[in-house]
């Protein structure tokens, strides 16, 4: 991915920012330009909490060249607390530990690297929430 595109997508990738229709309140991730529900063109930024649950998942054992370092890894459909469903890699968990319905939280992790001296791309992944110490 080139540097300008990385810069344009930073809020989506690092903050899990989507948008909300000002007319009907529908939430979107990634951002859209027209509400799919009411066709309104007036949308405002919306900050998602980054919390959700695993809807479904699959373990990848043979990956594209840029993702060889992560094999095996888990790709999951995540139902965000606010409603939208996103596709993301799971982090900090082994394939045998994943369960449908388990809670997860967003974290920023390395996604790929464009060669030895190229751009390192970071983005959102999800992991099981870390319990807070009392």
N, C-alpha and C positions, 0 to 999 in steps of 0.2 A: 504494500500500500504506500502511496506517495505521501510526502509530508503535508501538502495542502489538505488532502482528504483526512488525514489523521487529525489535523488541527480543527477542521470543520466538525468532526464527529466526537470531539473530546467530551462535551457534556453528556452525550448519550452513552459513551463508553466508560467514562469515569464516574459519573454521577447518577446514572440510570434516569436521565431526564427525558420525558416524553412530552405530550401535550394533552390539553383538555378542551373540548368544544365549549365555547361560551354560551351557546344556545341551549343544548340539551345535557351537557355535563359529561358526555362520553369521554373515556380516557383511552389514550393511544400510546403504544410503544412498539416500534420506533415512531417518531413524529410523522404526522400526515399533514397535508396541506388543505384537505377538504374532509369534513366529518362524514364518515361512511353511513352514519345513522340518519342525519337530518340534512346533509349536504351544505351545511353552514361553512363559510370560509373564515370565520372568526375563531381562532384557536389560540390559547395561551399556554405558556410553558407550565409543565407539571412535574414536580419532583416526587418520584416514587420512593417508598420507604426502603426498598431493597430486601424486603422479607416476603417469603412465599412458601409454597409447598411443591414437592415433586409430583407432577401429574403422570409422567412416564419417563423412561430412560432406556439407554442402550449403551453397551460397552464397545468401544472401538479398539480393535486389535491391529488393524492395518490402516495406517493414516497417510494422508498426503505428505509430501516431503517436508514441508514447513512444520509439521506436527509430530514428526518421528520421535522427538525427545519426550513426548508426553505419553506414549503408548505403554500400557493400555490406559485409556481414559474414558470417562463417562460423559455422554452428552444427554442432557435431560430437557424435558419440557417443564417449565416452572410456571405455576399459577401464582402471579403476584398477589399480595394481600389486597391490593386495590382493584384487581380484576383482570387485566391483560395477561396473556400467556406468552412467555418468551422461551426461546431456545438458548441454552447456555451449557458450557462445560462445567462439570462439578469438580471441585478442588478439595484437597485435604481429606479425602475419603477413599477407601479401597472399593473396588467393584462389588465385593461381597457384602458390604455394609449398607448399600443403598436400598431404600424401601419406598414404594409409592406412598405418598401422603406424608412423608417425613418433612419437617420444617427445615428451611434453608435461609441463608442470608447472603447478600451480595458482597463480594470482595473484588478488589482490583488486583489482577495478576498478569504476568507476561503471556501474551497470545502468540506472538511470532517474532522472528528476527530476519531482516533482509540481508543475509550474508554476514560475514565476520565484522565488517565496518559499516553496516547499514543501519537503518532505523529499527529500533526495538519497539514493537507495538504492544501496548498494554490495553486491557479492557476488562469488562466485568465477567466474573465467573461466580458460582455459588458454592457454598460450603455449609455443613451443619453448623448451627449457631453455637458459639462458645458460651458455656454457662458463666454467669457473673458470680464472682466470689462474694461471699457474705461476710 
